[in-house]
Amino acid sequence: MVDQIFIPQPIQPAGPSGGTGGSGESKAPGASFEEILAQKTLKFSRHANEMIAKRSIDITADRMGRIADAVEKATAKGARDSLILVDDLALVVSVKNRTVITAIDGPSIKGNVFTNIDSAVIA
């Protein structure tokens, strides 16, 4: 004789209509892995990619981690557009969209005026 194993299904929170599913409910509590990953991943605009290539800027895994941490800090403070300084690199980032708008390296930073930012993070 074989014993049957009962595996309970996860309990789903009730939506605004009291149901446990449906098209009118928010995706936040049951967000998919892809949605969560998209919220945590930084994107680079075409302009930022061009500046990185043109200036031969090296973005290592360590730098990328520090940039991501800086964006998280800016998000926690309610920033919208932030200047992020990492070593000799300056990045203007749309915090809301998690998108690097432009990248400027050490020699090019001097003499620049950064506009349309509401915060700065030194990482």
N, C-alpha and C positions, 0 to 999 in steps of 0.2 A: 504494500500500500504506500502511496506517495502522499506526503503532507503538502497541503496547499499553503502558500505564503501569501498573505494579504499585504499589498503595498498601497497605503493610502495616497490619494491624489493630493497635490498641494491645495491649500485653501486659497481661493481667489477673493480679494477684497470686493465688497459690493460697490458698484458704481453709483452715480447720481440717481439713476432710476431704480436702484435696489437690486439690479441684476448682477450677474457675474460675467459679463461680456457684452459686446455690442459695439456698434460703430460710434456711439455718442460719448464714449469714455476717453479719458486722457491716456496717452501712451506712457507717461512718466513712470508710474509704479511698475509696469510690466515692460519697460523699454527693452528692446532687443540688444544683443551684444554689439551689433553693428552701430546702433544708435548711440550707445554709451561710448563706444570707441571713437565715433565721430566727434563727440563732445569733448573728448580728451586729447585728440590729435591736432597738432598744429599744421596749418596749410601755409604754403608760400604762394603769394601772388606771382603772376608772370613777371611783373616789374622786379619784385624781390629776387626771383630766380635769375633774371638778367643781370642785376647788380652783383649778385653773389658770383656768377660766372665771370663777369667783366672784371671784377676786382680780385678774382682768385681767392675768395674768402673761404677758409676751411671751417666748416661746421662739424665738429666732432660729436660723438655720442655724448660726451661729458657736457659740451656746450649746449647741445640740444636739450639735455635734461635740465640744465640750469635755466634755459629759456622757458621751458615748459613750467618749471616751478615758479618763475617770475610771473608768467601769465596767470597761474593759479592764485598767486598773491594779489595781483591786480584785480582779478575777478572777485575775490573775497572782499575787496575794498569798494567794489562797485564801479571800477574804472571802465571806460568805453574804448578809448584809444590811448595807448601807453608807449612811452619811450623806454626801451629796455636796454640797459648797458651791461654787456658781458665782456670782461677783459678790455680789448681794444675794438670792440664791435658795438655799434649802436643799431638797434632795430626799432622801427615803428610798427606796432602791432594793433590790429583791431581786436580788442579783447572779446567783444561780443561774438564776432565771427571766428575767433581763434585763427586769424590769418595774419601772417607777417606781410606788411605792406611794402617796406623797403629795408635794405640793409646797407650800412655804411661802415667801412673799416677805419682803423686808426688814422692814417694820413689824411683821409677825406673828412674826418669829423670836425677838425678845427675850422672855425669860421662859419659853420652851418648854423642856421636857425631852424629849430624844429617847431612847427606850428600844428594846430589842430590836434593837440594831445591834452589829456586832462590828468595825466599822472606820469611818473617816472619810477622805474624800479631798477636798482643796482643789484645785479646778480653775481 
